[in-house]
Structure formats: C-alpha cells, structure tokens
Amino acid sequence: MALALSFSIVERNDNKVLTITDTTGIYNAVTNLTGWGAPNPEVTDITAVGGLYPLTLIITITTSDGTETVYDAIDLHSLVATHTTVANLVFPLNCSLLISGTVALGTSDDEFPDGIYKMNYILGGVGGDTEISYQLIYGKVKNGTYELLRQMNTSYEYEAYIDDGAVLAVFAKTYLDSLLTNDVTARETSVLGELYTLERILINESTYEV
C-alpha cells in the first residue's frame, strides 16, 4: 500500500487562523498500511518545494457570489521549525500566506472570508499522495449570528412580546443550522446560495461585515 494523506481543518474563533492538522497517522502493518513511515515516505523525508518530497497545500476559495480564486501552492515545509514526527505536522495559516500571483488574500490580522474552500494537500515525489477536501468556512456568519443571539431582547420572557430583534436572531440561527446540514461536495450551489442569503440577513447589522 502507498501513503494516503488525510487532514483536518479548524477555524479559530476570531476567523484569522485556519489550522491544518495531518491525520494520516503512522504506518502499521495491521492497522494503518497507508500511514507515514517505511515502506511509505517518512515524515523526515519532507523537503521544501524543489526537493524530493515537497509537502504543499493548494487552496481554492469560492465565495457566496460565485467568485473563485485559486491561490499559489503553500510550502508547508517552511511553516514548521521541524518535522521529525507526525505530531509536528500542524500548520497554522493566516490570510497573508494565501497569494494569487502577487496579491495576498490579506494580512495576518485579517479574517478569512466565508465560502467553500477546496484544499488540495499534496506530497510530491515517488510514493507521494494527494488528498482533496471541500470545507465550508463560515466563521463570519456564525459570529454574526451568535452576536444577534447575545443581544436578543428578553422582554418576551416577561411580557409575551417578541420584538424584531428577537425574530431576526431566531431566523438567522435557523438559517445557519440549515446551512450546516448540507453536503458541501454534493450541493455546492445550494450551500453558496444559502450562505449568500444569510450574509444578506446580517449585512445591515453592526456585528457583521462582508
């Protein structure tokens, strides 16, 4: 068996960092034939781009208006001080690392835009592998929705009265829950459409900016 890469993605609460964590595991003749280690490539074999085993990540972002941007391959070798074990393969990304041509997505202090992220995780060289994952990144609409919920007027609890703010908060939360039930890969158009609608719901609120 050959190496079969896998990874997970976590967006930080402030939407400024995406952490990519390798979940391929270590080779085991019984339980994990596709993990790192002989007879597959070793973690210590990873090189910079141009070497025998470059480890890179190519990200394509499609925002809710359908705009698709393909960013240059990120040299993951350069993002960690050492990679002697699988535990070292944790890569924090910020907007300054996503570059299309000569233009960066943003600075290290900017938020990642909401949208569908196609992530192509690649180990080059003989015995290398490619893993492609589609992820919905939705931190901005999530934070905007939860801010509405925090601000929701509670007068209805005492006076049986539901004001417009409460209605908006409940509607936004329901829409967010609906958005997260969709399969990103199978229903990309639907997901982007629902994301666009939720952004419009929040766009006039001071807690949310597109």
C-alpha positions in Angstrom: 0.0 0.0 0.0 1.1 3.6 -0.6 0.8 6.7 1.6 -2.8 8.0 1.8 -2.8 11.5 3.2 -5.6 12.9 5.3 -6.0 16.1 7.3 -8.4 18.1 9.4 -9.2 21.8 9.4 -10.2 24.1 12.3 -11.0 27.8 12.1 -10.1 29.9 15.1 -12.9 31.8 16.8 -11.7 35.2 15.5 -11.6 33.8 11.9 -8.0 34.9 11.5 -6.3 31.4 11.5 -7.0 28.1 9.8 -5.1 25.2 11.4 -4.4 22.3 9.2 -3.5 19.1 11.1 -2.2 16.0 9.4 -4.3 12.9 10.4 -2.6 10.3 8.2 -1.2 8.5 11.1 1.9 6.3 11.4 2.4 3.1 9.3 1.3 -0.1 11.0 1.3 -3.4 9.1 -2.0 -4.4 10.7 -4.0 -1.2 11.4 -2.6 1.5 9.0 -1.0 0.4 5.8 -1.3 3.9 4.4 0.4 5.9 7.2 3.7 7.7 7.4 6.8 5.5 7.6 8.5 2.7 5.8 7.6 1.3 3.3 5.9 4.6 2.7 7.6 8.0 2.8 8.8 9.1 6.3 7.8 12.4 7.9 11.6 13.2 8.0 11.7 12.8 4.2 9.6 16.0 3.7 11.5 18.7 1.8 10.9 22.2 0.6 9.5 22.8 -2.9 12.1 21.7 -5.4 13.2 18.8 -3.2 12.3 15.1 -3.4 9.3 15.2 -1.2 7.7 18.7 -1.1 4.6 19.0 1.1 2.2 21.6 -0.2 -1.3 22.9 0.1 -3.3 24.5 -2.7 -6.4 26.4 -1.6 -9.3 27.5 -3.9 -11.9 29.7 -2.3 -15.4 30.2 -3.8 -17.3 32.9 -2.0 -21.1 33.2 -1.9 -21.3 35.4 -5.0 -19.6 32.6 -7.0 -16.2 34.2 -7.3 -13.5 31.5 -7.4 -9.9 32.3 -6.5 -7.1 29.8 -6.8 -4.1 30.5 -4.5 -0.5 29.6 -5.1 0.8 26.4 -3.5 1.8 26.9 0.1 5.1 25.3 1.0 4.2 23.6 4.3 7.8 22.6 5.0 8.5 26.2 5.7 5.8 26.7 8.2 7.2 24.4 11.0 10.5 24.5 12.7 10.9 20.7 12.5 9.0 17.7 11.2 10.5 14.7 12.9 7.2 13.2 13.9 3.6 13.2 12.7 2.7 15.4 15.7 4.8 18.2 14.1 2.5 18.3 11.0 0.3 21.1 12.3 0.1 24.2 10.1 -1.5 27.4 11.2 -2.5 29.6 8.2 -3.4 33.2 8.0 -4.5 35.4 5.1 -1.0 36.6 4.3 0.0 33.1 3.3 -2.7 32.8 0.6 -1.2 34.5 -2.5 -2.7 34.6 -6.0 0.0 35.8 -8.4 1.5 38.7 -6.3 -1.6 39.6 -4.3 -2.2 38.2 -0.8 -5.7 37.5 0.5 -4.9 39.8 3.3 -2.6 40.4 6.3 -2.1 38.2 9.3 -4.7 40.3 11.1 -7.5 39.8 8.5 -10.3 37.4 8.8 -10.8 34.6 6.3 -13.8 35.1 4.0 -16.7 32.7 4.3 -17.1 30.3 1.4 -16.3 26.9 0.2 -12.6 26.0 0.4 -11.2 23.4 -1.8 -8.0 22.1 -0.2 -5.5 20.0 -2.1 -2.9 18.5 0.3 0.0 17.1 -1.7 3.1 15.2 -1.0 5.2 15.1 -4.2 7.7 12.5 -5.3 7.7 8.7 -5.7 5.2 7.2 -3.3 3.6 10.6 -2.7 -0.2 11.3 -2.5 -2.9 13.9 -2.9 -5.9 14.4 -0.7 -8.6 16.9 -1.8 -11.2 18.1 0.7 -14.1 20.6 0.4 -14.8 22.6 3.5 -17.4 25.2 4.3 -15.7 28.1 6.2 -18.4 30.1 7.9 -16.8 31.8 10.9 -18.1 35.3 10.0 -21.7 34.4 9.6 -21.5 32.2 12.7 -20.1 35.0 14.8 -22.6 37.5 13.4 -25.5 35.1 14.2 -24.3 34.4 17.7 -23.8 38.1 18.4 -27.5 38.7 17.4 -28.5 35.9 19.9 -26.4 37.6 22.6 -28.1 40.9 22.0 -31.6 39.5 21.7 -34.1 41.4 23.8 -35.5 39.1 26.5 -38.7 41.1 27.1 -40.7 38.3 25.5 -39.9 36.2 28.5 -41.8 38.5 30.8 -44.3 40.3 28.6 -45.1 37.7 26.0 -43.8 40.1 23.4 -41.3 39.3 20.6 -39.6 42.3 19.1 -38.0 42.5 15.6 -34.5 41.8 17.0 -35.6 38.6 18.6 -37.3 37.5 15.3 -34.1 38.3 13.3 -31.9 36.4 15.7 -34.0 33.3 15.7 -34.4 33.4 11.9 -30.6 33.8 11.4 -29.9 30.9 13.8 -32.4 28.7 12.0 -30.8 29.6 8.6 -27.3 28.9 10.0 -28.4 25.5 11.2 -30.0 24.7 7.8 -26.8 25.8 6.1 -24.7 23.3 8.1 -26.8 20.3 7.3 -25.9 20.5 3.6 -23.3 18.3 2.0 -20.7 20.8 0.7 -19.4 18.5 -2.1 -22.7 17.3 -3.4 -24.7 20.6 -3.1 -22.1 23.3 -3.6 -24.6 25.7 -5.4 -27.2 25.3 -2.7 -24.6 25.9 0.1 -23.3 29.0 -1.6 -26.9 30.3 -2.2 -27.8 29.8 1.5 -24.6 31.4 2.6 -25.3 34.4 0.4 -28.8 34.7 1.9 -27.5 34.5 5.5 -24.9 37.2 4.7 -27.7 39.5 3.4 -29.7 38.8 6.6 -26.7 40.0 8.7 -25.3 42.7 6.4 -27.1 45.6 8.0 -26.1 44.6 11.5 -23.1 46.4 13.0 -21.8 43.0 14.2 -21.2 41.7 10.7 -19.2 42.9 7.7 -18.7 41.2 4.3 
